[in-house]
Amino acid sequence: MQALAPWLPILILFLLTTVLAFFVIGASSLLGPKRGSLRKLMPYESGMSPIGSAMRRVPVRFYLVAMIFILFDIEVIFMLPYALIFRQLGLFGLVEMAIFVIILFAGYLYALKRGAFRWD
């Protein structure tokens, strides 16, 4: 039990935030306004009436854009710590980052080949 003592504040915080989240959601559903109208229940699309069905297929291009976003987001997450300590890592760090950038570039080339950067 002594080994778990440092984790007790984290457990308490987790339980407290979970209870608070459920309380806020429950309170908003109980106390919030319930007067719906046809205009309020309509989906909002730039202030215009929706055109066509909402169940149409999404083109692959949107998934490719999401993949590119994740690709470059991960790149930034790993590049920033490397930029802070690149002198201390020496040649090993340079080789590792070169391999990482090559892998990212391969993902970029894949997206380019699939036409993710063409907007029709």
N, C-alpha and C positions, 0 to 999 in steps of 0.2 A: 504494500500500500504506500510505502514511503516513496517508491519510484514514480508513482502517479501524482504525488503532491504538486510538482511544478505545473502539471497540466490542469489542475483544478480551476484556476481563474479562467482559462480558455474555455473549459467546459461550461462554467457558469455564464460566461459571456455568450456562448453559442446558444444555450438554453434561453437566456434572457432575450436575445434578438429574435429567436424563433417564436417565443410567446408574444413578443411585441408585434411581430409581423402578422401573426394570425389575429391578434386583437385589432390592429388597424384595418385589416381587410374585413373582418367581421363588423366592426363599427361603421365602416363606410357603407357596407351593404345594408345595414340596419337603419342608419341615420341619413343616408344620401337620398337625393330626390329620385322619385320613381315615375315621374310624369314623362312618358315617351310620346313623341309625335312621329308622324310619317317622315317629316324632314329630319328629325334627330336620328331616326333609325336607318336613314339612307347612308350608304358608304360615301365617305368624303374623298373626292378626287379633284383637287385643285379648284374647287368651287363649281365644277361642272357636273352635270348628270352623268352617271356611269354609262358607258357604251359597251354593249356586248355582254357576254357571260363572264362571271368571275371565276369560272372553273376551266378556263382555257389553258392550254399547255404553255409553259414558260420556255422560251428558247434557251438553248444550251449556252448562248453567249452570256446570259446573266450568271450562270454557274461559273463560267470562265472568269468573269470579272471578280466574282467572290473569291475564286482561287488565287487570282493575282493579288487581291487585297491581302489575303492571308499570307501569301508568299512574301510580300514586301513588309508586312507587319512583323513577321518572324525575323526577317533580315534586320530590321531596325532594333528589335529586342536583343539580338546577338551582337550587332555592330557597336552599340553604345558601350557596353562593358569592355569590349575589346579595345575601343578607342581610348579608354581611360588607362589601360595598363599594357598597351602594346609594346612599350620599351622593355618592360620586365619579362615579357614572354619570349622575346628573342626570336630566333629562327623557327623554333617549334610553333610558336603562335602565328607567325607569318604563313607557314605551310598549312596549318589547320584552317586559317581564315581563307587562304586561297582555295582550298578544297571546298569550303562552305560556299564561297562566291561562285565557284564553278557549278556546284549543284543548283544554286539559285538561278544561274544563267541558263542552265538546262531547262528549268521550269519556265523561265521567260521565253525561251525559244519555242517550247511546246505551245505556250499560249499564243505566241506570234503565228506559229504554223496553223493553229486551229482557228485563227481569225478573230481573236478576242479584242484586238485593237481596231478593228474596222467597225465603224458605226454607220449603218445604212439608214 
